[in-house]
Amino acid sequence: MVATDYRYGNGVNVNPQEAFNWFKKAGEQNYPKAQYEMGIYYIEGKVVRKNPIQAFKWFKRAANNGHLKSKKEMNKLTKK
């Protein structure tokens, strides 16, 4: 996936903003791993401002597409 290439520098220079852009594109096309990663971006607040509401929305989309880690992240957010 192009997004992970930019995130980890696989064959390209590490570029967190470009990785975010590609994860967002893939997430909008209902790719669950990308939706999960978008949630992580909003939790970490490294590329975008921290936003637990947006994180929850992305985790929920991923969970609805069968991504199990997203369900755990949703649970963490609701316990805060």
C-alpha positions, -999 to 999 in steps of 0.1 A, spaced: 0 0 0 14 34 -10 4 49 24 25 25 44 54 31 20 53 68 29 47 61 66 77 37 69 99 48 41 96 16 20 113 27 -13 105 63 -7 114 90 18 93 89 50 66 115 46 39 114 73 16 140 55 17 120 23 10 88 42 -20 105 59 -33 116 25 -31 81 10 -46 65 41 -75 90 39 -81 81 2 -81 44 9 -103 49 40 -129 68 20 -130 38 -3 -138 15 27 -104 -1 32 -106 -11 69 -69 -10 76 -67 25 62 -97 35 83 -80 21 114 -48 41 106 -69 73 102 -82 67 137 -46 63 149 -36 96 133 -64 114 151 -55 97 184 -18 105 181 -22 140 168 11 140 149 0 149 114 -34 163 124 -47 178 156 -58 153 182 -95 147 178 -110 117 197 -144 123 180 -128 119 145 -108 90 157 -139 73 170 -157 79 136 -128 63 117 -125 34 141 -163 28 138 -161 27 100 -132 2 102 -150 -19 128 -181 -20 106 -158 -34 79 -146 -62 102 -114 -46 116 -110 -61 151 -84 -37 165 -107 -8 157 -133 -23 181 -107 -23 209 -97 13 201 -134 23 202 -137 7 237 -107 26 249 -122 59 238 -155 53 254 -138 45 287 -121 79 289 
